[in-house]
Amino acid sequence: MPNANEDTPTALSQVQQRAVSELLRVAPVADDLARRFEQAGFSLALVGGSVRDALLGRLGNDLDFTTDARPEDVLKIVRPWADAVWEVGIAFGTVGAQKEARFEEGVRSFQIEITTYRSEAYDRSSRKPEVSYGESIEADLVRRDFTVNAMAVALPEKRFIDPYGGLDDLAARELRTPGTPEESFSDDPLRMMRAARFAAQLDFEVAPEVVTAMKEMAARIGIVSAERVRDELNKLVLSAHPRKGLSLLVDTGLADCVLPELPALRLESDEHHRHKDVYDHTLIVLEQAIALEDDGPDLSLRLAALLHDIGKPRTRRFEKDGRVSFHHHEVVGAKMTKKRMTALKYSNELVKDVSRLVELHLRFHGYGTGEWTDSAVRRYVRDAGPLLNRLHKLTRSDCTTRNKRKAAALSRAYDGLEERIAQLQKREELDAIRPDLDGNQIMEILGVRPGPAVGKAYKHLLELRLENGPMEHDQAVAALKEWWTAQQ
């Protein structure tokens, strides 16, 4: 196993050495920062995901460093140099900074994290890691989650450090832990979710011994805070290959602990085998929704695709004619979505959006495949609100039938709906459907003060607007007075 202190070359090829040197040449911030640490008597190395991504040719503007300097020393070095400094992670030995650098193609802004050599572990009852500082980069690297993230480049001399075979694993596209997976996952159980996340992000395979440890230690994820679990789940869901990571979570039992609604979709086949595998269907819907994204990964859409059918297990019924039904699973699923996302500490806005998409995902089918009335189109648009574009994508993605004729018919029907929406949009400004009279006008016409009667009148006029479209002012006044008379 190559040692960072050996003079002999590591497994890094000359081509890869040149790639790293070129990386550092075009990122002068790294050399500049390293010289400042050297002048202060400390070491600095590019580390972890930054080295991995550099070797994969996908390094961005986020740079991770490790150092033997304590956080207070890091602050003294960085503050006069950086454009901005933050101390959010300083309790865990991490100092953040931002630095702009000018290149021929323009100015680039680098997000930098500098972490003191450290080791961290959980006790059996704690949700937070206990951090202790280390004295060597080798000891720091062994605490890293996977060997492909346990490589470093010492600066400014640009010496490659790979004591745990990360380069070989990178070439093999395999995720292994620097030490035993049991020790690694015991230190930080979230690393089990990271295995699934990196498999999804990088399209890597997870070593068999790592998968075994994940299965045996899955329940240990329970001591990790909901916020950390949520953040890892987001990274997985937003990755290039989320199905791969989600399948690993389900197969190892981790999903039973963090997202139990997903493995619950693996419904047992009924004796007639007349309903498809809802779990597999869900993963296909997710992939089809991703294919429809037009402005980068969309967390709301992807979560809605993942959760859209979670109400099915609770609503499954075996009918007398042998069919299997899931009546109102969208309503049940919306409530379950809200509960699970709230438990994972998602923002109220995201919880509201995703649960609303789950609730509405069957609305299109409720109108059948015939010609939609103007009233039905207005209500569809009004109920979807700002989520309409995502609802279009979710509804289209939910068609996973292998019957090409049926799939084509559904696609044509939804094409027709979108055309109807566009037609009404031009005539009626559907994005802002509201009654033809506002609250002040209602009070003036009826001669009433603010109160429940105004709200009821407003709701009545809104129903008329949805049913019949826009009315002229005089028509709206007459309709309001007619309703008011009926209330007396």
PyMOL commands that set and color helices and strands:
alter all, ss='L'
color gray80, all
select helices_A, chain A and resi 14-26+28-39+49-56+71-78+90-92+137-142+147-149+166-172+181-187+190-202+208-223+226-237+242-252+254-258+263-265+278-291+299-307+312-315+329-343+348-360+363-366+374-397+404-428+430-432+439-446+452-468+473-487
alter helices_A, ss='H'
color red, helices_A
select strands_A, chain A and resi 44-47+62-67+84-86+94-103+106-116+118-121+130-133+152-155+159-161+174-175+205-206+317-318+324-325
alter strands_A, ss='S'
color yellow, strands_A
deselect
rebuild
show_as cartoon
